[in-house]
Amino acid sequence: MKTGARCGARGKRARMALRRVLACGCFMLTSSGCFSPPRVANIAYTGDPVIDGNAQLAAARPEDRVLWNYRIAASAMRVGNFEEAKRQLDDAILTMGGIITNSAEAERARSLFSAERSKVFIGEPYERVMAYYYRGILYWRDGEPDNARACFRTGQFIDSDAANQSYRSDYVLLDYLDGLASAKLGADGRDAYRRAVENGKGRPLPPFDREANVLVFAEFGAGPRKYSGGEYGEQLRFAVSDSRAHSAELTIAGRTVTLPAYDDLNYQATTRGGRLMDHILGNKAVFKSTTNTVGDVAAVGSIVAASRMNRWDGTRSEGSQNTALALGAVALISKIASAATSPEADTRTWHNLPQRLSFAALKLEPGDYAARLEFFDAAGARLPALAQDLRVVVGGPERDTVVFLSELKR
């Protein structure tokens, strides 16, 4: 076989191989799981956060259902619709548990080409903790302190994966309520109390009162919001602002009960250190940047090789032609891979969470009581505009009376 024929055959084989490579690149582009913005639901809003939230839930993408479960549950808690809150939280927890134990979903979370917003939302650790915290309150309200304790323990476990050891499982109330439930169930809650005191960093905590039959859960301030940062939006960041209300007091039956802030969700959201998902998104950003740069370099190389295809004698250089094609293919595939990589952080937010959490326990005789809830700023000054008048109905001895109070009640 003549040299020209051999070169021609090699060139033909090279071009066929390049066509296969280009086909793979096209497949990457079409199968990269492109994410389209969520459609806007046509909803007739009523102003009722529970009704409007359920309308949003009905119209939501399947990936956003847990987000709406969370939001509706918080709204339902604040208007006293506890059955609705239970239903929403049970749905969210069921989905959350299924995803955490689903290896296929975990593998998808590591995909370079899958946008975070296209995945099923279960929230950041502080959001998942709050789902269990609210559910624990509702279990205790139903006379099931054992199930409430299980929820508080689960919440503290969820918070145990912070990169910085000092921020792991550091909620004060989760351990305190764990210990109180244990004490009321006849078990030893001293270890949980000790952990709560340590997490409180010197903040005084009342000793457990097994005889207390009224449990007051209070929340105030607006919690954290999410936004993205970094060159490709790969960094999850939090927008936090300190609420005016730093503490509260409940006046009932001629006595005043202090409600200090034991936990701060702004603190919980912003002190987790390096997160696993940050690491995954960081890798995505590096991959996107690298493939984009490789595509640029290969494109330049392809142009240079193409410019050298014609010899001085007017004939075409088979080697330069193949090099130009190869580099062009590399440039195309690299650009496709870069474009298909979705490193953007997931900024979907449980937007109606509180900032601060408080608790108090007291003993009252059964009956219907008028009460007043007042809030105070960091200097201890009263905030009259936030005051609430309410009634507290204390039931019989068969179960504790659980009172849920929120500055965010509207």
N, C-alpha and C positions, 0 to 999 in steps of 0.2 A: 504494500500500500504506500502511496506517495505521502510525503510529509504533509502537504497541503490537505490531503484527504483526511489524514489522521487528526490534524488540528481541527478540521471542520467537524469531524465526529465528536471530538472532545468538547468543542464549543456547543454542539447540539445537545450533548448530554448535560453540560453545565447549565444551558438555558432551561432544559426540562427540570433540572433540580431546583433552579431558581424559581420556576413557576410554581413548583410544589411548596417552596418556602413562602412565596407570596400568598398562596392559597391559605396556608396556615395563619398568616397575618390577618387575612380577611376574616377567617373564622374567629380569631381572637377579638376582632372588632365587633363582630355581630353577636358573640356570646359573652360579652363582658358584663352583662347585667346592667345596662345603662339605666340610670334612675331618672324618672320624670317627676317634676314637682307634683305634690299632692293636689288633687282637684279641689276646688272650692265648693263646699256643700251649699245648696240652696235651702237655707233654714230660716223659718220665721221665728225669730227670737222673742221670748216672752219676758225676759228679765229674771226668771227663776233659774238659778245656776244648776239645779238638779235636772229640771225639765230640758233646759237648753243643752246641758252636758250629755244627756241621753240621746238627744237629737244628733249631736256631734258624733257620739259613739256609733249610732246606727249608720251614719254616712262615712265613717272613718275607714281608712285602709286597714286590713287585718293586722298589719305591722304596728298600728297605732292604738290598738284596742286597749292595751294595758295602760297606756298614757291616760286615756279617757277614764278608765276604771279608777285610776288614782285620783284624778281631778274631781270626778263626781263624788267619790267617797269622802273627800275632805269637805266638799260643799254640803253633803248630806249630814255629816257629823255636826256642822255648825248650825243647821236648822233643826236639829233633833230628829232627823229621819234616819234612825239607827238601823232599821231593817234594810234600807237602801244601801247604806254604807257597808253593811255586812255582805250584801250580795255583790257589790262592786269589788270589795277587797278579796272575797273568796275567788272570784273569777280571775283577778290579777295574780293572786298567789298561786293558783292552780297553773296558770300559764307560765309564771316565773319558775316554778319548780320543774315543770316539764322541760323548759329550755336549758336550765342549769345542768340537768342530768342528760341532756340530749347531745351526744357526741357529734352528730351530723351538724347541728346548729353551731356548736363550738368550732367545728372545722370551717364552716362558712364564715364565721367571725374573723378567721385568720386570712380569708381570701384577699388578695391584693386588688381584685377587680370588683369587689362588692362594696357599694357605698354603705356607710353606717346607717343612714336614714332608711335604707331599703330593708334593714333587718328588724326583727320583732323587738320592740322597745320593752325593756324591763327596768331601765333606769340605772343611775349611778348608785353606789352603795348607800348613800344617805337617803335616797328615795326609796330603795327597797326596805331599809330599816324602818322608815316611817310607815310603810304599808303594814309591817308586822306590829309596830307600836300601836297604831290605831286599832288593828284587829285585836290586840291584847286588851285594850281598853274595853272593847265591845264584849269580849269573852267574860271579863270580870263583871261587866254590867249584867250579863246573863247568869251570873252565879257560878261561873266556871273559872275560878282562880288558877286551877291547874293548867288549863289550856292557855290562860293569859300568861302564865309563867313561861310556858313553852314558846310563846310568841316573843316575849322579851329576850329570852335566851337566843332564839334564832336571830333576832335583830343584832344582838351583840356579836354573834358569830359572823354575820355578814360583814360587820365592821372590822373583823380580825385580819383582813388581807392588806391593810395599809403597809406601804413599803417601809415607813419609819416606825420602828418598834414603839415609840412613845405615843403614837396616835392609834394604836390598835385597840379595839374593843374599849374605847374610852368614853362611852356614854355614861353619865352618872345615873340617870333615871332607870335605864334598862337593868343595871345591877341592883339598884335600890328596890325596884318593884319586884324583881326576881326574889330578893331576900324577903320582902314583905309578904309576898304570896306564900313562900315557904313557911314563914312564921305562922301565918294564918292557917296553913294546912297541917300544922303540928310538926314541921320539920325544922332543921337548923338553918337559919338564913344568915348566920354571922359572917361566913366567907363572902357572900354577895354584898353584905353591908360594908365589909372591909374594902372590897374592890371599889364600891361606889365612893367611899370616902377618899380613897387614893385618886380616883378619877376627878374628884371634886377639887383636888389640889388645895386643901385647907378650908374649903367652904363647909360650914357646919351643916350637918344633916341630922334631922330629928331621929331618935331611936324608934324602932318599930313599936307600934301600939297595936297589940292583937285585939284590943277591945274597940278600936276605931271602926265605925260602921259607915262613915261617909268618906268616900275617896274623891278628891277634887283634882281633876286634870285641867291644867290651863295652858294656853298658848298665846303668844303675842308677837307682833312684828311680822314683816314679810321676809320670806326665805330667799335663797340664792337663785339667780338666773344663769343660764349658760350662754356662752358665745365662743366663737372659734378664733384662733390666732395662728401665726406662722405663715410661711410663704404660700402653702397650699391649704391653709385652714385646718391643718392637722392637729393643732394643739387645742385641747378643750380647756376653756377658762371660765371663771365664774365672776359674775357681776354681783357684788354684795353691797348693801348699805345698812348702816346700823339704824335700827328702828328707834323711835322716840321712847317707846315703852321698854323699860328695863326690869320692872317688877310689877307685882299686882297685890291687891288685898281684897279679900272677900269678907264682908261684914254680914254675919248671920247669927240669929238667936242671941243678940246682945254681945257677941264676941267678934273679934277681928282676926282673921287667919292670914298670915303672910304667905305670899306666893313668889318666892325668888326664882330667878332664872337658873335652872340647873344645867340645861344643855342648850347649845347654840348651833343651829344647822348651818349657818354661814361658816362657822369655825369647822364643822365636820366636813363640809364640801371642799374647803380650801386647804386642809392640812393633811391630805392623804399621802403626800409625797409622790413618788413615781408610781403610776398605775399601769397595770398590764395593758389596758387598751391604749394608753398613751404610747407604750412601746410598739404595739402593733401599728398604730397610725404613723409613728415615726419611721418604721421600716417602710411603710407604703410611700411616705414622702421621699425617702432616700431613693427608693426604686424608681419613682416617677421622675425625680431629678436626674438620676443616672441614665435612664433610658432616653430621656429627652436630649441629654448631652451627647450620648452615643449616636443618636439619630442625626444631630447636627454635624458631628465629625464625619460620620459615614456619608452624609449628603455632600459635604465638601470634597471628600475623597472620590466620590462617584463622578463629580463634575470634573475634577482634575484628570481622572482616568479617561473620561470621555473625550477630553480635549486632546489626549495623546493617542487616540485610536487611529488617526491617519498618519502613515509613515511619510518620510521625506519623498519617497518615490511614488506616492499617490495610492498605495495599497493600504488596506485596513489591517490593524494589528489585532489578531484574535485574542491575545492575552489581555490587552488593554480593554477590549470590548467585554470580556468575561469579568475582569476586575470592576469595570464600571457597573455592570449588571449586579454583581454580588454586593458591592457597596450600596447601590441603590436599594437593593432588597433589605439590607441591614438597616438602612436609614428609614425605610418605610415601616418595617416591623417594630423598630425601636420607638418611632413616633406613635404608632398604633398602641403599643404597650403603655407608653407614657400617658396617652390620652385616655386609655381605658382604666388606668389606676385611679381609685377614688380614695384619697387619704383624708378627706374632710371629716372632722369630728362631728359626732351626733349631738346637736344642740337642742333636741327636743327636751322640754323641761316640764316637770310637775310644778306648774307655775303658781299654785295657790297654797304652797307649804308655808308654815310659820317660820320665824327665826328662832324664837326662844320657847322652851318647854319648862313647865313647872308642875309641882304636885304638892298636895297636903292631905293629911288624914285627920279626921276629928270624930268625936262621938256625939251624937244627937239622938234625942228621943224621936220615935216615929211621929210624923206630922207634916204640915204644909208651912213652909217658912218663906217670908219675904227676905230677900238678900240684895246686896249691892256689891258690884264688882268695880274696882277702881284701879287705874294704872298710874305708874310713876316713872319719871325720867331718870337718867343716870345720876342726877344730883338729889334725887328723892322728892322732887317737886311733883305735885299732883297734876294729872292730865285730864281736866274735867270733860273735855270733848269725847273722851274714850269711855267714860263711865257707862255701866249698864245696870239697870234694875231688873231683877229676875225673881223667880220663885223656885224653891228647891223642895221637892216632895221626898221625904225620908220614909222608906218602906219598913217592913217588919224585919225580924231577926233572921229570917231564912237566907238572906243574902245581903251583901254590902250594897249601899246606894252609891252609884257612880255618877258624878257630876262632871260634865264636860263643858268647859268655858273657853271662849275664843274671842280675842280682840278682833279677829278677821270676820266675825259674824256680821253678815249684811242682810 
